[in-house]
Amino acid sequence: MADLPVVLVHGTRVSGSMWSPVRSLLRSPSAAPDLPGHGSRRGQPFDLDAACDAVAECIAGLGGRALVGGLSLGGYVGIATAARHPSMVAGLVAMGCTARPAGALVHAYRLAGRLAVANAARADRVSAYMIRRSLPGSAGEAMLAGGLACEVVPSVVAAVASEDPVASLAGYPGRVWLVNGARDHFRADERAFLRACRNGSLITISGRGHLSVLAAPERLAVFLDRAAAEVAAG
């Protein structure tokens, strides 16, 4: 039996390049598309339908069925794609995305988005500094390799805030792994997200934050290969 492909979805303002260290260690075939408004698609308008279409097109190019993994925005997009295209998403690994997109969290990111649009070049510099500080070494450099697009933040916030990821998970019949760093502020509603899953697990990585779940790419690659094998075995 051929290995099930893995499609990895990036976070806000970065690109598919962030997954290069993990992809280089995967046994499974893989791809990491750029979402609209990011990386090679910078300047294209971002909304969740377009983002899910980008992921679905990538899955189609790999045979029509894949394990989907995503971090932060990529996790929210993965959840939305699973809800929209359940037959294509064989399983889902959603990382750093178990906070409901509402209330103070959304207000904070809307403010950040307005500041980013006001001075995109400065926002890119600050983002690069924070990424290197949170994720030093090759993992952080991979995240920056495809460029930064801070101007897309307002569109991303509006799009994610318009969705109900808990309801989307409840409607998805496949296997789900929710993965959070123990220090990640995006784990606030993880129990509600887990309860919504029909077949879900919650994994907490000790000592890690929102981005630093990527600090050990070899462990993440092993985990993704095992998840792909599990859902392929069915």
Phi, psi and omega per residue, in radians:
M1 nan 2.309 3.121
A2 -1.189 2.586 3.103
D3 -1.134 2.457 3.076
L4 -1.226 2.311 3.112
P5 -1.166 2.725 3.074
V6 -2.089 2.205 3.074
V7 -1.954 2.166 -3.047
L8 -1.959 2.334 -3.005
V9 -2.024 2.287 -3.006
H10 -1.454 3.022 -3.139
G11 -1.580 -3.109 -3.099
T12 -1.102 2.368 2.988
R13 1.246 -0.129 3.077
V14 -1.768 -2.591 -3.074
S15 -2.685 -3.118 3.126
G16 -1.070 -0.295 3.129
S17 -1.065 -0.393 -3.111
M18 -1.069 -0.380 -3.100
W19 -1.606 0.002 -3.058
S20 -0.968 -0.794 -3.139
P21 -1.077 -0.640 3.113
V22 -1.257 -0.795 -3.091
R23 -1.077 -0.586 -3.127
S24 -1.161 -0.277 -3.096
L25 -1.892 -0.095 -3.130
L26 -1.287 2.475 2.960
R27 -1.412 -0.614 -3.114
S28 -1.243 2.574 2.965
P29 -1.072 2.579 -3.037
S30 -2.599 2.863 3.032
A31 -2.653 2.735 3.133
A32 -2.470 1.512 -3.057
P33 -1.225 2.655 2.957
D34 -1.436 2.321 3.076
L35 -1.387 2.769 3.073
P36 -0.928 2.415 3.133
G37 1.484 -0.003 -3.051
H38 -2.269 2.631 3.007
G39 0.925 -2.209 -3.120
S40 -1.197 -0.203 -3.140
R41 -1.927 0.363 3.110
R42 -1.041 2.390 -3.103
G43 1.728 -0.349 3.068
Q44 -1.350 2.512 -3.134
P45 -1.159 2.451 3.140
F46 -1.777 2.283 2.838
D47 -2.628 2.924 -3.017
L48 -1.240 -0.558 3.072
D49 -1.073 -0.800 3.133
A50 -1.143 -0.674 3.118
A51 -1.124 -0.778 3.115
C52 -1.138 -0.631 3.084
D53 -1.087 -0.684 3.123
A54 -1.101 -0.719 3.112
V55 -1.186 -0.771 -3.141
A56 -1.094 -0.688 3.092
E57 -1.094 -0.676 3.115
C58 -1.141 -0.772 3.104
I59 -1.069 -0.755 3.134
A60 -1.032 -0.680 3.128
G61 -1.188 -0.296 3.129
L62 -1.801 0.190 3.079
G63 2.069 -0.168 3.025
G64 1.801 -0.072 3.139
R65 -2.659 2.360 -3.061
A66 -2.730 2.764 2.843
L67 -1.363 2.269 3.123
V68 -1.902 2.243 3.060
G69 -2.191 2.514 3.133
G70 -2.681 2.657 3.108
L71 -2.073 2.339 3.066
S72 1.062 -2.123 3.059
L73 -0.910 -0.711 -3.139
G74 -1.055 -0.580 3.073
G75 -1.192 -0.773 3.097
Y76 -1.100 -0.703 3.100
V77 -1.155 -0.679 3.090
G78 -1.064 -0.756 3.099
I79 -1.071 -0.795 -3.135
A80 -1.132 -0.653 3.112
T81 -1.168 -0.707 3.106
A82 -1.071 -0.670 3.117
A83 -1.206 -0.658 -3.097
R84 -1.427 -0.559 -3.042
H85 -2.323 1.070 -3.036
P86 -1.080 -0.518 -3.133
S87 -1.269 -0.349 -3.136
M88 -1.590 -0.480 -3.099
V89 -1.670 1.732 -3.089
A90 -1.225 -0.512 3.102
G91 -2.869 2.858 -3.005
L92 -2.380 2.256 3.006
V93 -2.012 1.853 -3.046
A94 -1.880 1.969 -3.027
M95 -1.959 2.343 3.031
G96 1.030 0.719 -3.076
C97 -2.584 0.616 -3.126
T98 -1.930 0.721 2.933
A99 -2.031 2.306 3.090
R100 -1.086 2.324 -3.116
P101 -1.378 1.319 -3.075
A102 -2.708 2.965 3.002
G103 1.105 -2.442 -3.025
A104 -1.066 -0.603 -3.140
L105 -1.060 -0.821 -3.133
V106 -1.172 -0.713 3.119
H107 -1.043 -0.735 -3.141
A108 -1.109 -0.741 -3.118
Y109 -1.311 -0.517 3.034
R110 -1.128 -0.717 3.078
L111 -1.092 -0.781 3.112
A112 -1.057 -0.674 3.119
G113 -1.128 -0.726 3.116
R114 -1.115 -0.712 3.111
L115 -1.141 -0.666 3.139
A116 -1.128 -0.731 3.135
V117 -1.182 -0.624 -3.133
A118 -1.104 -0.598 3.137
N119 -2.619 1.407 -3.031
A120 -1.112 -0.671 -3.120
A121 -1.101 -0.765 3.115
R122 -1.154 -0.692 3.121
A123 -1.088 -0.675 3.097
D124 -1.109 -0.721 3.135
R125 -1.128 -0.771 3.134
V126 -1.119 -0.738 3.127
S127 -1.076 -0.761 3.129
A128 -1.066 -0.736 3.110
Y129 -1.075 -0.797 -3.087
M130 -1.183 -0.645 3.111
I131 -1.135 -0.789 3.128
R132 -1.144 -0.561 3.121
R133 -1.257 -0.713 -3.122
S134 -1.348 -0.522 -3.014
L135 -2.430 1.268 -3.096
P136 -1.194 2.736 3.080
G137 1.557 -2.767 -2.996
S138 -1.122 -0.557 -3.137
A139 -1.135 -0.740 3.093
G140 -1.185 -0.689 3.121
E141 -1.148 -0.611 3.079
A142 -1.111 -0.646 3.127
M143 -1.120 -0.545 -3.104
L144 -1.591 -0.218 -2.964
A145 -1.094 -0.544 -3.127
G146 -1.560 0.121 -3.131
G147 1.538 2.895 3.126
L148 -2.021 2.563 -3.117
A149 -2.377 1.181 -3.080
C150 -1.122 -0.376 -3.124
E151 -1.156 -0.258 -3.108
V152 -1.466 -0.162 -3.022
V153 -0.974 -0.823 -3.138
P154 -1.005 -0.713 3.125
S155 -1.152 -0.681 3.120
V156 -1.116 -0.818 -3.115
V157 -1.067 -0.789 3.139
A158 -1.084 -0.725 -3.103
A159 -1.178 -0.821 -3.113
V160 -1.162 -0.670 -3.131
A161 -1.166 -0.339 -3.132
S162 -1.448 -0.124 -3.075
E163 -1.803 2.828 3.017
D164 -2.100 1.575 -3.056
P165 -1.118 -0.507 3.114
V166 -1.148 -0.768 3.085
A167 -1.126 -0.650 3.112
S168 -1.108 -0.735 3.106
L169 -1.124 -0.678 -3.135
A170 -1.095 -0.508 -3.126
G171 -1.568 -0.083 -3.091
Y172 -1.659 2.201 -3.044
P173 -1.502 -0.145 -2.991
G174 -1.478 3.123 3.130
R175 -1.290 2.361 -3.107
V176 -2.274 2.343 2.939
W177 -2.017 2.152 3.026
L178 -1.737 2.146 -3.030
V179 -2.176 2.191 3.139
N180 -2.363 2.508 2.872
G181 -1.220 2.521 -3.103
A182 -1.058 -0.451 -3.106
R183 -1.762 0.252 -3.062
D184 -1.466 2.171 3.105
H185 -1.216 -0.213 3.123
F186 -1.513 0.228 3.103
R187 -1.758 0.205 -2.980
A188 -0.979 -0.620 -3.069
D189 -2.004 0.488 -3.006
E190 -1.049 -0.595 -3.130
R191 -1.182 -0.669 3.091
A192 -1.162 -0.689 3.095
F193 -1.106 -0.747 -3.134
L194 -1.119 -0.756 3.136
R195 -1.065 -0.521 -3.117
A196 -1.269 -0.431 -3.074
C197 -1.258 2.400 3.057
R198 -1.291 -0.565 -3.135
N199 -2.553 1.395 -3.004
G200 -2.181 2.767 3.030
S201 -2.326 2.618 3.079
L202 -2.031 2.183 -3.129
I203 -2.114 2.229 3.112
T204 -1.994 2.234 -3.098
I205 -1.735 1.973 -3.064
S206 -1.041 2.372 3.024
G207 1.361 -0.030 -3.079
R208 -1.755 2.664 3.064
G209 -1.883 -2.766 -3.033
H210 -1.110 -0.835 -3.131
L211 -1.614 -0.488 -3.001
S212 -1.306 0.024 2.932
V213 -1.098 -0.294 3.111
L214 -1.570 0.033 -3.015
A215 -1.257 -0.292 3.113
A216 -2.149 1.339 -3.041
P217 -1.080 -0.519 -3.131
E218 -1.154 -0.689 3.118
R219 -1.192 -0.695 -3.141
L220 -1.170 -0.674 3.112
A221 -1.102 -0.759 3.104
V222 -1.063 -0.769 3.135
F223 -1.073 -0.786 -3.118
L224 -1.152 -0.699 3.092
D225 -1.082 -0.728 3.123
R226 -1.157 -0.708 3.104
A227 -1.104 -0.745 3.116
A228 -1.084 -0.723 3.124
A229 -1.137 -0.670 -3.134
E230 -1.118 -0.831 -3.099
V231 -1.282 -0.493 3.074
A232 -1.167 -0.643 3.127
A233 -1.221 -0.484 3.000
G234 1.180 nan nan
